[in-house]
Amino acid sequence: MTKIIVLGSNGQLGSDLIKVLANSVYTIIGLNRNDFDVTKGDIESQLSKYVNSNYIINTIATTNVDGCEDNPELAFNINSAFVTHLAKFCNKHNIKLIHISTDYVFDGQKTTPYVEEDIPNPLNVYGLSKYAGEIAIRNNLKNYFILRVASLFGIAGASGKGGNFITTMTRLAKEKDSFTVINDQYTCPTHTLDIAKAIKDLIDKEVTEYGIYNCVSSSSCSWFEFTKAILRLSNLDTNKVKPISYKDYSFKANRPQYGVLDTKKLSKYYQMPDYKSALEEFLQLKHN
Ligand SMILES: NC(=O)c1ccc[n+]([C@@H]2O[C@H](COP(=O)([O-])OP(=O)(O)OC[C@H]3O[C@@H](n4cnc5c(N)ncnc54)[C@H](OP(=O)(O)O)[C@@H]3O)[C@@H](O)[C@H]2O)c1
């Protein structure tokens, strides 16, 4: 029986992975921070219980992008050093690693979608720490999938961010007369359920074409356009949201202006939906 370990099982993506994999023929073990805190104790000995696994899916990360600027030590500890231990462990015990990375490895200077071979150039500590995690995997392991994801929304909400963009926008539309959202930064908003389905598909199909895959919704938009779609589908007043340039918005961490990823490589195995279909499915699930 194929044994799969999901690290970060209470997180936004982790909890959708547990849901999707529960309806499968595999043995699934979900580990949350109480089972396994990667900043505490000896990582090798904590991992040693899982030497007989076939896959480890690592969704653990410190994901608060501005918070990482204040605490780079924690960012590099969780997003890079832990990933190095994990890659070495997987290599030693012949376990396939499915690891989650980010569009924030790129600087956003391109004007066409990023492909897997584009050279990263992170703009912030979070992106740098995630890129260092990618390098650690590449240097220590052959049987890996690194899935670069972006702008996630899931029913659980990101633990590091206290919710997700959709819940914040619907709250603002209910509480305020008007509010501003950036209209010149572009991304591929992605439902964590779709990433979980893509991962299950890679496992079901026993894919051995290892490497980096972009795993995002197959269409892109600005944050402003995304907000309009959220409000429209939630029957909220779309006129309340006003466009603003990222140049007039102050974040602690710099963010790529253009974070659109090309999904052609993944589509050979799994076709990600466009962001509007993904959003519709999310809102339906949320209201049921
Ligand atoms: N959210 C986004 O928009 C976004 C964008 C691009 C890439 N990503 C990547 O996607 C992946 C999943 O993100 P997500 O949105 O699902 O984030 P999330 O909900 O914050 O999940 C992160 C997980 O990491 C766990 N974790 C954090 N510190 C830990 C520690 N010291 N020991 C053990 N577990 C720890 C959290 O546990 P607790 O639940 O106990 O806190 C949580 O389960 C991450 O690799 C992230 O870098 C996310």
The ligand as an SDF file (V2000), in Angstrom:
LIG
                    3D

 48 52  0  0  0  0  0  0  0  0999 V2000
   -0.8030   31.3280    0.8310 N   0  0  0  0  0  0  0  0  0  0  0  0
   -0.3500   31.7430   -0.3470 C   0  0  0  0  0  0  0  0  0  0  0  0
   -0.9320   32.6360   -0.9810 O   0  0  0  0  0  0  0  0  0  0  0  0
    0.8710   31.0920   -0.9520 C   0  0  0  0  0  0  0  0  0  0  0  0
    1.4070   31.6410   -2.1300 C   0  0  0  0  0  0  0  0  0  0  0  0
    2.5130   31.0170   -2.7160 C   0  0  0  0  0  0  0  0  0  0  0  0
    3.0580   29.8810   -2.1260 C   0  0  0  0  0  0  0  0  0  0  0  0
    2.5200   29.3850   -0.9800 N   0  0  0  0  0  0  0  0  0  0  0  0
    3.1100   28.1670   -0.3980 C   0  0  0  0  0  0  0  0  0  0  0  0
    2.0900   27.1930   -0.3190 O   0  0  0  0  0  0  0  0  0  0  0  0
    2.3280   26.3310    0.8090 C   0  0  0  0  0  0  0  0  0  0  0  0
    1.0600   26.2010    1.6240 C   0  0  0  0  0  0  0  0  0  0  0  0
    0.6350   27.5010    2.0370 O   0  0  0  0  0  0  0  0  0  0  0  0
   -0.7360   27.7150    2.8250 P   0  0  0  0  0  0  0  0  0  0  0  0
   -1.3890   28.9110    2.2660 O   0  0  0  0  0  0  0  0  0  0  0  0
   -1.4630   26.4250    2.9270 O   0  0  0  0  0  0  0  0  0  0  0  0
   -0.1390   28.1620    4.2440 O   0  0  0  0  0  0  0  0  0  0  0  0
   -0.6320   27.8680    5.7280 P   0  0  0  0  0  0  0  0  0  0  0  0
   -2.0950   27.6470    5.8040 O   0  0  0  0  0  0  0  0  0  0  0  0
   -0.0320   28.9600    6.5480 O   0  0  0  0  0  0  0  0  0  0  0  0
    0.0760   26.4930    6.0400 O   0  0  0  0  0  0  0  0  0  0  0  0
    1.4010   26.4040    6.4110 C   0  0  0  0  0  0  0  0  0  0  0  0
    1.5380   25.2100    7.3140 C   0  0  0  0  0  0  0  0  0  0  0  0
    2.8480   25.2430    7.9010 O   0  0  0  0  0  0  0  0  0  0  0  0
    2.7030   24.8630    9.2520 C   0  0  0  0  0  0  0  0  0  0  0  0
    3.8160   25.3580   10.0560 N   0  0  0  0  0  0  0  0  0  0  0  0
    4.2570   26.6320   10.1640 C   0  0  0  0  0  0  0  0  0  0  0  0
    5.2960   26.6620   11.0220 N   0  0  0  0  0  0  0  0  0  0  0  0
    5.4870   25.3910   11.4530 C   0  0  0  0  0  0  0  0  0  0  0  0
    6.3980   24.7750   12.3340 C   0  0  0  0  0  0  0  0  0  0  0  0
    7.3320   25.4810   13.0180 N   0  0  0  0  0  0  0  0  0  0  0  0
    6.3510   23.4300   12.5250 N   0  0  0  0  0  0  0  0  0  0  0  0
    5.4120   22.6990   11.9010 C   0  0  0  0  0  0  0  0  0  0  0  0
    4.4920   23.2210   11.0500 N   0  0  0  0  0  0  0  0  0  0  0  0
    4.5460   24.5500   10.8270 C   0  0  0  0  0  0  0  0  0  0  0  0
    1.3990   25.4800    9.6880 C   0  0  0  0  0  0  0  0  0  0  0  0
    0.9580   24.8620   10.8740 O   0  0  0  0  0  0  0  0  0  0  0  0
   -0.1930   25.5320   11.7890 P   0  0  0  0  0  0  0  0  0  0  0  0
   -1.4730   25.2870   11.0220 O   0  0  0  0  0  0  0  0  0  0  0  0
   -0.1130   24.7950   13.0560 O   0  0  0  0  0  0  0  0  0  0  0  0
    0.1750   26.9860   11.9070 O   0  0  0  0  0  0  0  0  0  0  0  0
    0.5300   25.1880    8.4740 C   0  0  0  0  0  0  0  0  0  0  0  0
   -0.0370   23.9130    8.5590 O   0  0  0  0  0  0  0  0  0  0  0  0
    3.5300   26.9160    1.5340 C   0  0  0  0  0  0  0  0  0  0  0  0
    4.6870   26.2290    1.1140 O   0  0  0  0  0  0  0  0  0  0  0  0
    3.6110   28.3510    1.0150 C   0  0  0  0  0  0  0  0  0  0  0  0
    4.9320   28.8480    1.0440 O   0  0  0  0  0  0  0  0  0  0  0  0
    1.4390   29.9650   -0.3820 C   0  0  0  0  0  0  0  0  0  0  0  0
  1  2  1  0
  2  3  2  0
  2  4  1  0
  4  5  1  0
  4 48  2  0
  5  6  2  0
  6  7  1  0
  7  8  2  0
  8  9  1  0
  8 48  1  0
  9 10  1  0
  9 46  1  0
 10 11  1  0
 11 12  1  0
 11 44  1  0
 12 13  1  0
 13 14  1  0
 14 15  2  0
 14 16  1  0
 14 17  1  0
 17 18  1  0
 18 19  2  0
 18 20  1  0
 18 21  1  0
 21 22  1  0
 22 23  1  0
 23 24  1  0
 23 42  1  0
 24 25  1  0
 25 26  1  0
 25 36  1  0
 26 27  1  0
 26 35  1  0
 27 28  2  0
 28 29  1  0
 29 30  1  0
 29 35  2  0
 30 31  1  0
 30 32  2  0
 32 33  1  0
 33 34  2  0
 34 35  1  0
 36 37  1  0
 36 42  1  0
 37 38  1  0
 38 39  2  0
 38 40  1  0
 38 41  1  0
 42 43  1  0
 44 45  1  0
 44 46  1  0
 46 47  1  0
M  CHG  2   8   1  16  -1
M  END
$$$$
